[in-house]
Amino acid sequence: MKRMCHWGTGRRGRSSLPVMSAIAVPAPVEDRWETARRQSERLFRGCLALTAAITIVWLALLLTGRGSAVLGRPLDPASPARVLVGFLVVGVLWGWLWYGVKRLLLRKMVGLSREETDATFRSRVRRPFDLAALLRGHSERLVRIADMIGRRGRYVTMGMLGYSYIYTRIALEPKADFLVAGLQESLFDALAFSWLMLAVFYSDGFLGRVAYGPQSRIMDGVLARANALVILTLWLLFKFIMVPLGAELAATFPPPTYAALFAIVWISYLGGDALSEIVGSLWGKQRLRVWGVGEVNRKSVAGTAACFLGSLAICLWLVRANSLGLPWVGLAVAVSVSNTAFELFSPRGTDDFTMATGNALLCWAFGRLVY
């Protein structure tokens, strides 16, 4: 039995994959797509529920006057305007730039036709998307590299610049108030950005393409946007947890250590996670099967090793640069092992949350022991 689907407009380009416009697709393909689409719907509803729950708790704390004890100082009146500008710059303009870069790579490096490229940037839940057929005509390694460049180019560049700026500010002015207030503002930013990303989840228009296009992996198939949304929602949860935990860290550690503490929690995770995907995509052999949100869930030994070595190099540099003692070397090793273990064994789509949370809890336990 055959079923009908609607992909693209009919030109095949250089690909061996049929352009799916009123072309019959085998029933098992559409059945697999329907199963993945339903899973994507469930993940979307779960992310929506979690974001709504965090929003309700956050609003209740602020409106009842208990927010200052949990969330730090009152919300800056300029925060909504800052979030809007941030979404326009990072979510739209910066996203549009890396959307263009990834699109160019898919056309020129991978060799996708225009119709195939258009299909990869759609939500993939409104019409059948056959990842296996796409990969039969193209190099999986080149597809992974294009995915990696789009994802890491967009967020790692901005993340490293932003976290490096915060690290420098804390190093110059190591005050607990700045550390805690910055976490609260970061939470509000993440909360607003999560709602904006939820709003364009199903969009195949400009905002949907630039918001999800660069970081939605082709290799995740129909679950690509769901994977990206899960990562973003768990990142919001981490920032929610970090506000009270950050206050505990600020009360436990002496101010001269605040900058190194911040970087060990945030920058070591960001660097290790990025190096894992970069090295794994370029040189790794994807033989380690893992579980996660996506149609293809594999990692490499090379990427795992790069995560450990990159995280360790960052942590040891921080210890040396801040003239910290030998116990901090032990913390650097522990954090690097934790980053690597969580990156490898956490279900794909959850490792950002588990790595960062693990770092924060290790630092808290270290502080309680040493200080």
Order of alpha helices (4+ residues) and beta strands (2+ residues): beta-beta-alpha-alpha-alpha-alpha-alpha-alpha-alpha-alpha-alpha-alpha-alpha-beta-beta-alpha-alpha-alpha
